[in-house]
Amino acid sequence: MSIHGKAYIAGAYEHPTRKAVDKSLAQLHAEVAKGALDDAGISHTDVDGYFCAGDAPGLGPINMVDYMGLKPNYIDSTDTGGSSYVVHVEHAAQAIAEGRCKIALITLAGRPASEGMATGTAPRVYNQNAPDVAFEFPFSPVVTNMYAMAAMRHMHEYGTTSEQLAWIRVAASTHAQHNEHAMRREVVTVEDVVNSPMITTPLHRLDCCVISDGGGALVVVHPDIAKQLKRPLVKIRGVASYVKGQDNGDTDLTYTAGRVSGPRAFEEAKVKPSDIKYASIYDSFTITVLLQLEDLGFCEKGKGGPFVSDGNLISGVGKLPFNTDGGGLCNNHPANRGGMTKVIEAVRQLRGEAQEKVQVPNCDIALAHGTGGSIGTRHCSSTLIMERE
């Protein structure tokens, strides 16, 4: 079922905290929910659909619905890691199109900074019963290693350099300086990035995202409701998701699942990559961004290095302003599920509510893209295209 024009994003809110030592996980979920509902001008008593992922405490929607006093007709707890909350926008739009709900609330929250989580530098198992654990965990794989493998392969195949990857962090930091809530507001140079400590060859410390507490929320509504609200209309034009696995060991590390989700979303939205005025691209690492730019069709495969080093990601300078809030590299990365903040910043851009220094002029079509799991093993990519109506 096509969801083109059948749902709108009416509310968006990002929690200002980056370290919530005085707040519980449930409290963070409730606070971002209130922020997004207030932004939309909707009461929590009107919510009839609720969506969250594995970051929610307890049994996810069961506990959070009770905690927040919601009475939904429809719930969803899909978890695909970093792409979860782009997938949830897709599922919310589908539920609205099918008549299962009219006002969907989506919440994300996490406390990895307060809990001292070594997100990228320690072995991590999502589920002991996962079929891959017995074969992979004895070798102590860590997230950074999985992404470094993809970076090394791309360098081998296409001549990509560390200096080119560094331009992605440079662009993110150029934007983050204007975000009062960003964890890392200092503007960096290519030299700063390549001279920062090596974490896993070829990824340096400044090639890696921050670890933060915080969260965000979205409200997705039926078109009839959207047009009654006193907020700019942000229409969902197209969205698609895809999972890439290891193909029984025949793995090509030079592309992501975005190679499938991107074209499908563009087809549903009836637009081309060249129509996109702003892009929120998942940025767990600089290599994540470069691969996704290629896979989404913003440049040719293997040409990502020259594309980013030409300054194309910098607002006011390049062809494709990206992550104007500073993204996961500089702003925040709550609960290791940064897809939520990608949608929020895209909504801000479409509404003309981004920071003044980075607001893209006449931004009428934007893209948000999330990737969850590991591009070095198995992952899910989800691509969302929105329009200011």
Disulfide bonds with the S-S distance in Angstrom:
none
